[in-house]
């Protein structure tokens, strides 16, 4: 599938900030199931973007700027994807899978989650892939997608107790439970072509990858109750959201900070759809 993706993040500072530093993980890489045919990233200021790969191999840009009132970061491109049955191949794996057993404040489990995991692990009887599929289904059924009650700082335990959240929360819960069950798991940020034809989205997408003996890394999208397909475009990975966030940084001085995000994901070549959404 050929996906056309655009992602815009805008900051407004009132009064102006005296300086900003932003780390951008907005550029996807190629692997066996994904080929980046075209990609560009632009910023609204005359700023230098220092490019490097972080410890996990994510393409990373660092933006620094002095006094500023408005900042817009826009990326757009074409990504060709192929359905691999959810199995990830052809990536540069810099660490052993066991690194991704490491818990973080966003992926700790509470007693209810630990009990939840023990029951499923027992039922799976040593079948790691079966355990992960059951975990994904159970989280999908346990949670209700709701943008209001959680933020980027909401932990897996908090979202699990609320039984509500967004894709980031679903991914954190899956990761926390998988690790509690002895399975390495990591956070993935990216984009998703919705099956309902909705091109305009309020944010990027998030899912998890878990390591299965004999298969390697497998993608699980608990928010949609499916394994990763060619509708997913993978951008960055981390131990949790903080390590794979599209934009993360800090500012100096200034007053109120306002953030807005606009994302568009469409199948390239679909007549009129992208153009009509862009002009609306």
BAFI-3210 file (N, C-alpha, C; in Angstrom, 3 decimals, decimal comma, padded with zeros to 6 digits):
// residues 280
n [1|2|3|4|5|6|7|8|9|10|11|12|13|14|15|16|17|18|19|20|21|22|23|24|25|26|27|28|29|30|31|32|33|34|35|36|37|38|39|40|41|42|43|44|45|46|47|48|49|50|51|52|53|54|55|56|57|58|59|60|61|62|63|64|65|66|67|68|69|70|71|72|73|74|75|76|77|78|79|80|81|82|83|84|85|86|87|88|89|90|91|92|93|94|95|96|97|98|99|100|101|102|103|104|105|106|107|108|109|110|111|112|113|114|115|116|117|118|119|120|121|122|123|124|125|126|127|128|129|130|131|132|133|134|135|136|137|138|139|140|141|142|143|144|145|146|147|148|149|150|151|152|153|154|155|156|157|158|159|160|161|162|163|164|165|166|167|168|169|170|171|172|173|174|175|176|177|178|179|180|181|182|183|184|185|186|187|188|189|190|191|192|193|194|195|196|197|198|199|200|201|202|203|204|205|206|207|208|209|210|211|212|213|214|215|216|217|218|219|220|221|222|223|224|225|226|227|228|229|230|231|232|233|234|235|236|237|238|239|240|241|242|243|244|245|246|247|248|249|250|251|252|253|254|255|256|257|258|259|260|261|262|263|264|265|266|267|268|269|270|271|272|273|274|275|276|277|278|279|280]
n.u [000,844|000,457|001,079|000,147|001,288|000,924|002,064|001,621|002,808|002,180|003,364|002,536|003,600|002,889|003,657|006,364|008,700|012,022|013,793|013,983|014,225|013,844|013,282|012,936|011,234|010,153|010,531|010,230|011,784|013,179|012,396|011,951|009,163|008,413|008,921|010,392|009,461|009,463|010,199|009,990|010,951|010,031|010,485|009,041|010,731|013,924|015,882|018,474|018,537|019,803|020,853|020,660|021,027|019,288|019,846|018,281|018,157|016,392|015,513|016,460|015,920|017,301|016,203|017,016|016,395|016,357|014,712|011,216|007,882|006,035|005,983|006,125|006,160|006,476|005,958|006,015|005,197|005,675|005,012|005,655|004,049|003,954|002,079|003,093|002,109|002,264|004,799|007,997|010,747|014,136|015,078|017,413|018,601|019,771|020,081|019,829|016,785|016,040|016,523|014,198|012,585|012,735|011,219|009,374|008,357|005,960|005,129|004,729|003,199|000,142|-001,352|-003,810|-003,379|-001,204|-002,412|-004,203|-002,405|-001,158|-003,245|-003,824|-001,328|-001,122|-003,228|-002,298|-000,268|002,551|002,641|003,801|003,088|000,343|-000,402|000,163|-001,615|-004,035|-003,765|-003,810|-006,461|-007,935|-007,236|-008,248|-010,971|-011,315|-010,836|-012,104|-012,088|-011,189|-010,633|-010,530|-009,904|-007,133|-003,589|-000,401|001,241|000,015|000,037|000,350|-000,906|-002,683|-004,365|-005,379|-006,890|-008,792|-010,066|-010,217|-008,952|-006,435|-004,725|-002,040|-002,241|-003,376|-001,227|000,782|-000,354|-000,440|002,334|003,292|001,959|002,843|005,601|005,444|004,641|006,933|007,743|009,593|008,848|007,980|007,447|005,824|005,728|003,819|001,891|-001,495|-003,667|-006,930|-009,764|-012,264|-012,169|-011,514|-009,503|-008,321|-006,775|-006,372|-003,987|-000,868|-000,381|-000,135|001,361|002,351|005,292|006,205|008,482|008,783|009,826|011,500|010,069|010,620|010,308|006,973|004,165|001,578|-001,504|-003,303|-005,292|-006,882|-007,356|-005,916|-003,210|-000,264|-000,585|-000,438|-001,533|-000,305|002,252|005,445|007,358|009,054|010,711|010,655|011,271|008,998|006,350|007,770|010,276|009,796|008,266|006,822|007,468|009,382|010,473|011,822|011,310|012,491|011,723|008,988|005,355|002,213|001,845|000,680|-000,411|-000,959|-001,986|-002,037|-002,874|-002,691|-003,606|-003,637|-004,489|-002,303|-003,006|-005,711|-008,507|-009,062|-009,472|-007,381|-006,823|-009,301|-009,561|-007,374|-008,039|-010,247]
n.v [-001,187|002,272|004,979|008,284|010,808|013,438|015,574|017,956|020,099|022,688|025,316|027,926|030,773|032,904|035,515|035,731|033,004|032,857|031,113|027,919|024,339|021,537|018,094|016,048|013,291|012,339|011,241|008,496|005,230|002,824|-000,642|-004,239|-004,419|-001,892|000,982|004,041|006,274|008,978|011,851|014,729|017,319|020,304|023,490|026,438|028,486|030,109|027,957|025,713|022,249|019,695|016,528|013,138|009,687|008,199|006,247|003,989|003,839|005,511|008,030|011,260|014,695|017,687|020,722|024,045|027,312|030,853|033,649|033,402|033,377|031,845|028,550|026,214|022,891|020,808|017,817|015,671|013,075|010,068|006,705|003,377|000,407|-003,021|-005,915|-007,928|-009,805|-008,829|-009,281|-008,015|-007,254|-006,808|-004,531|-002,406|-003,721|-002,745|-003,516|-006,261|-008,206|-008,419|-005,980|-004,599|-005,480|-003,815|-001,794|001,312|004,492|005,041|002,580|000,788|-001,886|-002,329|-004,014|-005,100|-005,294|-007,053|-009,383|-009,813|-010,405|-012,761|-014,618|-014,820|-015,651|-018,125|-019,476|-019,503|-021,333|-021,468|-020,680|-018,149|-016,391|-016,873|-015,926|-013,171|-012,416|-012,917|-011,092|-008,638|-008,684|-008,742|-006,280|-004,544|-005,056|-004,370|-001,634|001,671|003,796|007,080|010,476|012,360|011,780|011,230|012,107|012,902|012,186|010,215|007,166|003,608|002,092|003,962|004,516|001,959|001,575|003,579|002,605|003,790|005,726|006,771|005,751|005,701|005,064|002,495|001,168|001,487|000,018|-002,554|-003,002|-002,852|-005,036|-007,172|-007,162|-007,718|-010,313|-011,502|-011,039|-009,297|-005,959|-003,030|000,485|001,971|004,624|006,139|006,108|005,617|004,259|004,837|002,673|003,669|005,701|008,221|010,875|013,187|013,504|013,784|013,334|011,479|007,882|005,064|002,016|-001,281|-003,365|-006,719|-009,250|-012,369|-015,647|-017,292|-015,937|-013,208|-009,648|-008,570|-006,724|-005,227|-003,773|-002,624|-000,723|-000,914|-003,562|-005,364|-007,061|-005,499|-004,111|-003,444|-000,976|000,479|002,808|002,848|004,793|005,548|004,064|003,191|002,794|003,655|006,076|008,507|008,101|007,895|009,927|012,141|014,920|016,475|018,487|021,542|024,826|028,175|030,775|033,010|032,769|031,524|028,400|027,065|024,220|022,630|019,981|018,451|015,842|013,967|011,115|009,117|006,949|006,925|008,256|007,946|009,219|012,665|012,689|013,428|016,021|017,351|017,205|018,689|021,247|021,858]
n.w [000,000|-000,683|001,156|001,863|003,886|006,219|008,757|011,156|013,633|015,856|017,825|020,072|021,785|024,397|026,420|023,954|023,910|025,264|024,244|022,562|022,548|020,628|020,151|017,449|016,321|013,729|011,293|009,261|008,858|006,518|006,083|005,831|005,510|004,822|002,876|002,458|000,260|-000,288|001,615|003,633|005,894|007,437|008,986|010,471|011,043|010,627|011,220|012,209|011,613|013,312|012,452|013,447|014,489|017,136|020,176|019,732|017,041|015,776|013,405|014,043|014,644|015,874|017,005|017,576|018,821|019,241|020,765|020,312|019,038|017,666|016,391|013,864|012,863|010,203|008,477|005,640|003,315|001,288|001,891|001,267|002,043|003,175|003,893|006,458|008,109|010,620|011,575|012,198|010,180|009,042|010,345|012,101|014,797|017,767|020,362|022,682|022,921|025,620|026,836|026,597|028,582|030,615|032,984|033,139|034,588|033,228|032,462|034,539|036,396|038,237|041,147|040,173|037,417|037,414|038,361|036,300|034,244|035,214|035,132|032,362|031,404|032,594|031,360|028,770|028,824|028,287|025,626|023,986|021,842|021,743|024,272|023,935|021,882|023,209|025,289|023,876|022,864|025,256|026,424|024,494|024,822|027,484|027,629|026,789|024,063|024,532|024,464|026,472|029,364|029,800|029,575|028,008|030,034|031,489|033,210|032,523|034,523|035,623|033,420|032,969|035,284|034,932|032,715|030,301|027,537|025,118|022,053|022,825|025,543|025,456|024,253|026,221|028,341|027,212|026,834|029,495|030,672|029,071|029,630|032,365|032,155|031,362|028,746|026,364|025,401|023,483|022,782|019,981|017,755|015,160|012,141|011,003|008,643|008,575|008,555|008,183|006,381|007,290|006,877|008,016|011,111|014,680|015,882|015,739|015,523|017,813|018,875|019,982|020,088|020,521|021,592|020,184|020,647|018,009|016,067|016,280|016,506|016,870|015,833|017,729|017,777|020,061|020,424|018,218|018,182|016,575|014,851|013,496|010,245|006,647|006,778|008,662|009,354|010,396|012,650|014,980|017,861|021,392|024,949|026,143|025,589|025,883|024,778|022,110|021,167|018,763|018,819|021,215|023,827|025,254|026,629|027,166|029,340|028,473|028,394|028,413|026,808|023,824|022,139|019,048|016,912|013,737|011,614|008,618|006,882|004,103|001,349|-001,226|-004,431|-004,395|-005,883|-005,601|-002,796|-000,931|-001,813|-001,435|001,332|002,135|001,298|002,772]
ca.u [000,000|001,220|000,444|000,584|001,190|001,348|001,991|001,964|002,746|002,340|003,459|002,400|004,054|002,401|004,528|007,338|009,734|013,358|014,528|013,361|014,954|012,888|013,795|011,919|011,286|009,022|010,959|010,244|012,877|012,783|012,727|011,388|007,739|008,152|009,904|010,103|009,680|009,700|009,906|010,659|010,559|010,256|010,095|008,621|011,762|015,236|016,609|019,244|018,109|020,910|020,313|021,435|020,226|019,402|020,356|017,445|018,205|015,375|015,967|016,180|016,365|017,313|015,956|017,237|016,063|016,299|013,382|010,249|006,484|005,311|006,830|005,391|006,991|005,644|006,603|005,103|005,867|005,049|005,582|005,097|004,007|003,561|001,580|004,008|001,479|002,618|006,183|008,943|012,024|014,982|015,432|018,712|018,352|021,025|020,105|019,138|015,382|015,848|016,518|012,814|011,886|012,940|010,017|009,503|007,202|004,739|004,767|004,654|001,904|-000,421|-001,766|-004,885|-002,769|-000,384|-003,346|-004,688|-001,353|-000,952|-004,338|-003,641|-000,093|-001,433|-004,087|-001,515|000,516|003,840|002,508|004,033|002,275|-001,043|-000,542|000,153|-002,885|-005,079|-003,563|-004,311|-007,926|-008,455|-007,078|-009,210|-012,307|-011,309|-010,727|-012,943|-011,299|-011,715|-009,534|-010,619|-009,393|-005,702|-002,636|000,835|001,911|-000,778|000,717|-000,443|-001,739|-003,762|-005,306|-006,035|-007,899|-009,851|-010,667|-010,414|-007,723|-006,160|-003,855|-000,835|-002,558|-003,511|000,119|001,473|-000,918|000,046|003,759|003,445|001,484|003,739|006,836|005,119|004,548|008,244|007,932|010,075|007,890|008,403|006,475|006,028|004,936|003,707|000,650|-002,420|-004,718|-008,183|-010,625|-013,512|-011,960|-011,200|-008,148|-007,852|-006,682|-005,934|-002,649|-000,326|-000,867|000,826|001,089|003,451|005,930|006,645|009,434|008,310|010,880|011,303|009,472|011,192|009,394|005,638|003,416|000,227|-002,235|-004,392|-006,374|-007,753|-007,555|-005,348|-001,769|000,109|-000,832|000,122|-002,150|000,540|003,557|006,243|008,281|010,071|010,477|011,249|010,786|007,633|006,043|008,758|011,406|009,390|007,342|007,181|008,111|009,563|011,518|011,646|011,422|012,988|010,951|007,672|004,206|001,344|002,212|-000,454|000,035|-001,975|-001,456|-002,907|-002,303|-003,478|-003,113|-004,510|-003,881|-001,880|-003,651|-007,162|-008,902|-009,735|-009,634|-006,370|-006,985|-010,491|-009,329|-006,416|-008,657|-011,376]
ca.v [000,000|003,515|005,921|009,682|011,224|014,787|015,743|019,340|020,470|024,136|025,883|029,379|031,206|034,256|036,186|034,889|032,316|033,382|030,089|026,592|023,182|020,481|016,860|015,582|011,916|012,409|010,714|007,029|004,539|001,700|-002,010|-005,188|-004,176|-000,461|001,706|005,478|006,726|010,428|012,431|015,992|017,953|021,741|024,287|027,780|029,460|029,919|027,197|024,561|020,958|018,754|015,197|011,986|008,552|008,017|004,938|002,924|003,891|006,421|009,263|012,317|016,059|018,575|022,100|025,063|028,655|031,901|034,202|032,960|033,406|030,773|027,537|025,156|021,806|020,085|016,776|015,084|012,172|008,849|005,490|002,150|-000,619|-004,365|-006,691|-009,014|-010,573|-008,228|-009,601|-006,980|-007,776|-005,876|-003,338|-002,406|-003,942|-002,402|-004,053|-007,539|-008,017|-008,327|-004,578|-004,109|-005,927|-002,751|-001,009|002,759|005,010|004,998|001,196|-000,066|-002,536|-002,321|-005,376|-005,584|-005,671|-008,245|-010,511|-009,911|-011,067|-014,127|-015,461|-015,077|-016,408|-019,501|-020,052|-019,668|-022,558|-021,398|-020,189|-016,698|-015,692|-016,977|-014,997|-011,794|-012,196|-012,838|-009,820|-007,572|-008,750|-008,384|-004,827|-003,919|-005,190|-003,721|-000,188|002,455|004,893|008,355|011,439|013,342|011,595|010,980|013,008|012,215|011,735|009,190|005,875|002,433|001,723|004,947|004,309|000,669|001,788|004,402|001,833|004,723|006,357|006,850|004,672|005,686|004,358|001,087|000,642|001,401|-001,106|-003,784|-003,126|-003,144|-006,396|-008,116|-007,243|-008,416|-011,721|-011,981|-010,867|-007,957|-005,173|-001,648|001,446|002,381|005,757|006,105|006,577|004,528|004,560|004,378|001,932|004,401|006,740|009,503|011,280|014,127|012,928|014,758|012,978|010,270|006,647|004,357|000,610|-001,936|-004,542|-007,683|-010,198|-013,749|-016,582|-017,927|-014,991|-011,875|-008,590|-008,615|-005,526|-005,405|-002,509|-002,930|000,258|-001,396|-004,997|-006,083|-006,982|-004,459|-004,435|-002,447|000,319|001,117|003,331|002,859|005,928|005,517|003,149|003,557|002,022|004,144|007,228|009,577|007,815|007,814|011,029|012,873|016,182|016,574|019,463|022,470|026,239|029,055|032,005|032,993|032,568|030,401|027,616|026,401|023,214|022,036|018,940|018,035|014,713|013,434|009,841|008,665|006,060|007,735|007,937|007,895|010,454|013,784|012,633|014,227|017,427|017,923|017,342|019,759|022,545|022,112]
ca.w [000,000|-000,759|002,075|001,863|005,280|006,588|010,216|011,501|015,051|015,986|019,172|020,211|023,102|024,709|025,434|023,265|024,672|024,981|023,518|022,548|022,038|020,326|019,560|016,510|015,796|012,813|010,000|009,270|008,189|005,668|006,472|004,871|005,280|004,671|002,087|002,446|-001,121|-000,300|002,927|003,924|007,142|007,352|010,148|010,068|011,388|009,995|012,244|011,755|012,135|013,426|012,214|013,893|014,922|018,580|020,598|019,185|015,582|015,244|012,775|015,008|014,350|017,035|016,594|018,606|018,344|020,256|021,057|019,300|019,470|016,986|015,768|013,179|012,341|009,243|007,681|004,664|002,397|000,791|002,467|000,713|003,084|002,768|005,026|006,816|009,165|011,891|011,936|011,784|009,714|008,302|011,108|012,771|016,221|018,420|021,711|022,828|023,293|027,068|027,267|026,592|029,794|031,598|033,253|033,288|035,336|032,417|032,130|035,724|036,599|039,587|041,504|039,300|036,139|037,645|038,432|034,926|033,472|035,706|034,652|030,930|031,209|032,983|030,333|027,541|029,020|027,611|024,257|024,074|020,850|022,188|025,397|023,440|021,192|024,232|025,986|023,008|022,828|026,576|026,592|023,579|025,410|028,799|027,485|025,896|023,491|025,022|024,438|027,549|030,731|029,936|028,935|027,630|031,248|032,168|033,237|032,165|035,670|035,739|032,318|033,200|036,323|034,342|031,628|029,192|027,098|023,681|021,572|023,654|026,779|025,101|024,026|027,501|029,095|026,576|027,127|030,918|030,933|028,396|030,423|033,613|031,792|030,945|027,300|026,012|024,617|023,309|022,268|018,591|017,260|013,706|011,544|010,696|007,672|009,165|007,638|007,970|005,385|007,917|006,517|009,029|012,440|015,677|016,357|015,159|016,126|018,652|019,141|020,683|019,523|021,523|021,011|020,257|020,242|016,715|015,121|016,408|016,942|016,262|016,179|018,264|017,886|020,991|020,282|017,149|018,355|015,432|014,639|012,537|008,837|005,740|007,071|009,663|008,962|011,627|012,665|016,025|018,973|022,668|026,082|026,307|024,732|025,988|023,917|020,701|020,893|017,537|019,194|022,656|024,085|026,354|026,264|028,213|029,409|027,842|029,261|028,058|025,630|023,181|021,176|018,173|016,037|012,640|010,891|007,512|006,359|003,024|000,375|-002,373|-005,694|-004,308|-006,574|-004,958|-001,361|-000,234|-002,199|-000,816|002,752|002,318|001,049|003,672]
c.u [000,888|000,487|001,024|000,283|001,651|001,106|002,483|001,777|003,049|002,360|003,255|002,744|003,621|002,723|005,559|008,309|011,091|014,230|013,804|014,370|013,919|013,617|012,678|012,207|010,066|009,327|011,034|011,477|012,338|013,203|011,972|009,913|007,399|009,290|009,500|010,472|010,020|009,358|010,655|010,109|010,952|009,827|009,863|009,671|013,044|016,146|017,380|018,682|019,313|020,352|021,241|020,481|020,395|019,817|019,574|017,445|017,139|016,041|015,506|016,729|016,296|017,227|016,217|016,968|016,043|014,867|012,403|008,844|005,662|006,307|005,950|006,377|006,105|006,478|005,555|005,870|005,031|005,777|004,877|005,188|003,543|003,132|002,506|003,420|001,836|004,063|007,137|010,256|012,813|015,315|016,803|018,465|019,668|021,167|019,456|017,704|015,167|015,913|015,092|011,933|011,940|011,667|010,360|008,309|005,890|004,267|004,861|003,274|001,451|-000,901|-002,861|-004,331|-001,928|-001,253|-003,892|-003,695|-001,183|-002,020|-004,152|-002,399|-000,322|-002,257|-003,316|-000,607|001,802|003,812|002,612|003,143|000,797|-001,332|-000,668|-001,136|-004,029|-004,987|-004,112|-005,835|-008,528|-008,344|-008,087|-010,625|-012,420|-011,431|-011,797|-012,117|-011,953|-010,547|-009,481|-009,835|-007,891|-004,874|-001,392|001,586|001,144|-000,077|-000,230|-001,390|-002,918|-004,809|-006,070|-007,144|-009,076|-010,685|-010,955|-009,067|-007,612|-005,138|-002,571|-001,069|-002,712|-002,129|000,876|000,956|-000,425|001,507|003,978|003,065|002,385|005,021|006,598|004,994|005,851|008,545|008,446|009,063|008,347|007,310|006,842|005,137|004,920|002,392|-000,181|-003,476|-006,022|-009,075|-011,932|-013,365|-011,646|-009,736|-007,559|-007,891|-006,085|-004,536|-002,141|-000,858|000,242|000,389|002,303|004,038|006,403|007,517|008,994|009,435|010,537|010,698|010,187|010,143|008,094|004,852|001,988|-000,409|-003,470|-005,555|-007,357|-007,999|-007,008|-003,821|-001,490|-000,060|-000,144|-000,578|-001,336|001,860|004,357|007,272|009,389|009,694|011,122|010,745|009,351|007,463|007,161|009,954|011,083|008,444|007,766|007,923|008,195|010,693|011,209|011,749|011,958|012,172|009,601|006,573|003,434|001,828|000,973|000,067|-001,142|-001,291|-002,483|-002,190|-003,254|-002,820|-004,107|-003,751|-003,562|-002,578|-005,154|-007,703|-009,608|-009,703|-008,668|-006,573|-008,166|-010,296|-008,370|-007,071|-009,775|-010,955]
c.v [001,249|004,584|007,315|010,239|012,667|014,971|017,150|019,571|021,952|024,533|027,389|029,756|032,654|034,586|035,229|034,233|032,902|032,365|028,753|025,561|022,085|019,296|016,251|014,144|011,744|011,767|009,192|006,478|003,380|000,374|-002,937|-004,937|-002,738|000,196|003,171|006,028|008,202|010,967|013,742|016,565|019,418|022,403|025,719|028,840|029,149|029,235|026,060|023,300|020,027|017,341|014,130|010,831|008,400|006,587|003,782|002,896|004,759|007,615|010,440|013,647|016,875|020,007|023,018|026,435|029,609|032,368|033,888|032,986|032,285|029,824|026,456|024,159|020,942|019,024|016,136|014,138|010,970|007,637|004,283|001,037|-001,952|-005,132|-007,880|-009,886|-010,077|-008,442|-008,562|-007,623|-006,662|-004,599|-003,516|-002,520|-003,791|-002,985|-005,429|-007,310|-007,816|-006,898|-004,078|-004,813|-004,844|-001,918|000,473|003,260|004,966|003,575|000,255|-000,708|-002,343|-003,744|-005,942|-006,039|-006,936|-009,495|-010,847|-010,712|-012,519|-015,074|-015,807|-015,902|-017,878|-020,195|-020,325|-020,893|-022,555|-020,905|-018,661|-015,939|-015,734|-016,041|-013,562|-011,476|-012,063|-011,523|-008,663|-007,534|-008,299|-006,882|-004,085|-003,955|-004,459|-002,203|000,383|003,622|006,228|009,323|012,334|013,013|011,455|012,024|012,212|011,693|010,682|007,844|004,757|002,056|002,670|004,733|002,994|000,809|002,603|003,618|002,701|005,308|006,373|005,774|004,567|004,894|002,862|000,451|000,491|000,231|-002,431|-004,026|-003,530|-004,581|-007,440|-008,281|-007,981|-009,916|-012,288|-011,833|-009,455|-007,239|-003,728|-000,827|001,822|003,584|005,708|006,654|005,384|005,018|003,979|003,712|002,658|005,554|008,112|009,847|012,190|013,465|013,947|014,484|011,793|009,054|006,021|002,916|000,019|-003,038|-005,423|-008,729|-011,631|-014,686|-017,263|-017,026|-013,650|-010,889|-008,641|-007,400|-005,831|-004,028|-002,744|-001,956|-000,150|-002,898|-005,838|-006,089|-005,957|-004,975|-003,398|-001,095|001,101|001,582|003,581|003,990|005,762|004,526|003,692|002,636|002,404|005,370|008,267|009,349|007,793|008,942|011,782|014,178|016,234|017,552|020,353|023,889|027,009|030,337|031,875|032,744|031,326|029,728|026,900|025,461|022,724|021,076|018,608|016,949|014,311|012,153|009,350|007,692|006,871|007,269|007,834|009,223|011,441|013,799|013,547|015,717|018,052|018,134|018,511|021,126|022,858|022,863]
c.w [000,000|000,053|001,914|003,249|005,423|008,084|010,541|012,991|015,155|017,460|019,084|021,643|023,321|026,169|024,879|024,233|024,312|024,259|023,586|022,052|021,830|019,692|018,728|016,102|014,893|011,464|010,046|008,568|007,362|006,303|005,537|004,566|004,979|003,892|002,030|001,073|-001,199|001,080|003,082|005,215|007,070|008,659|009,700|010,349|010,630|011,015|011,593|012,407|012,131|013,386|012,761|014,153|016,426|018,898|019,996|017,662|014,959|014,570|013,628|014,511|015,637|016,533|017,787|018,006|019,526|020,476|019,931|019,878|018,879|016,336|015,157|012,588|011,452|008,537|006,779|003,754|002,008|001,366|001,848|001,764|002,511|004,018|005,278|007,924|010,546|012,303|011,345|011,369|009,021|009,030|011,756|014,271|016,987|019,823|021,733|023,273|024,798|027,593|027,436|027,624|030,865|031,759|033,365|034,097|034,551|032,148|033,331|035,804|038,043|039,908|040,600|037,953|036,292|037,706|037,052|034,081|033,912|035,173|033,182|030,648|031,543|031,909|029,045|027,608|028,192|026,180|024,274|023,097|021,238|023,340|024,901|022,686|022,191|024,991|025,163|023,000|024,158|026,834|025,721|024,167|026,744|028,681|026,568|025,377|023,861|025,131|025,665|028,820|030,876|029,190|028,564|028,846|032,017|032,087|032,820|033,293|035,828|034,655|032,489|034,237|035,798|033,330|030,411|028,799|025,589|023,313|022,384|024,940|026,538|024,933|025,341|028,340|028,532|026,936|028,583|031,231|030,279|029,198|031,737|033,378|031,262|029,467|027,013|025,122|024,569|022,642|020,831|018,293|015,743|013,237|011,100|009,721|008,191|008,125|007,348|006,980|005,957|007,666|007,578|010,402|013,401|016,210|015,557|015,896|016,967|018,818|019,842|019,816|020,654|020,848|021,273|019,815|018,926|015,659|015,117|016,891|016,139|016,754|016,600|018,479|018,751|020,848|019,191|017,229|017,216|015,519|013,548|011,106|007,949|005,869|008,093|009,043|010,235|011,576|013,701|017,113|020,244|023,764|026,416|025,412|024,735|025,074|022,444|020,307|019,631|017,812|020,716|022,929|025,262|025,823|027,458|028,183|028,748|028,864|028,892|026,781|025,112|022,109|020,352|017,211|014,969|011,843|009,769|007,022|005,319|002,137|-000,869|-003,631|-005,608|-004,825|-005,660|-003,448|-000,625|-000,539|-001,504|000,668|003,012|002,198|002,046|004,919]
res [x|x|x|x|x|x|x|x|x|x|x|x|x|x|x|x|x|x|x|x|x|x|x|x|x|x|x|x|x|x|x|x|x|x|x|x|x|x|x|x|x|x|x|x|x|x|x|x|x|x|x|x|x|x|x|x|x|x|x|x|x|x|x|x|x|x|x|x|x|x|x|x|x|x|x|x|x|x|x|x|x|x|x|x|x|x|x|x|x|x|x|x|x|x|x|x|x|x|x|x|x|x|x|x|x|x|x|x|x|x|x|x|x|x|x|x|x|x|x|x|x|x|x|x|x|x|x|x|x|x|x|x|x|x|x|x|x|x|x|x|x|x|x|x|x|x|x|x|x|x|x|x|x|x|x|x|x|x|x|x|x|x|x|x|x|x|x|x|x|x|x|x|x|x|x|x|x|x|x|x|x|x|x|x|x|x|x|x|x|x|x|x|x|x|x|x|x|x|x|x|x|x|x|x|x|x|x|x|x|x|x|x|x|x|x|x|x|x|x|x|x|x|x|x|x|x|x|x|x|x|x|x|x|x|x|x|x|x|x|x|x|x|x|x|x|x|x|x|x|x|x|x|x|x|x|x|x|x|x|x|x|x|x|x|x|x|x|x|x|x|x|x|x|x|x|x|x|x|x|x]
***
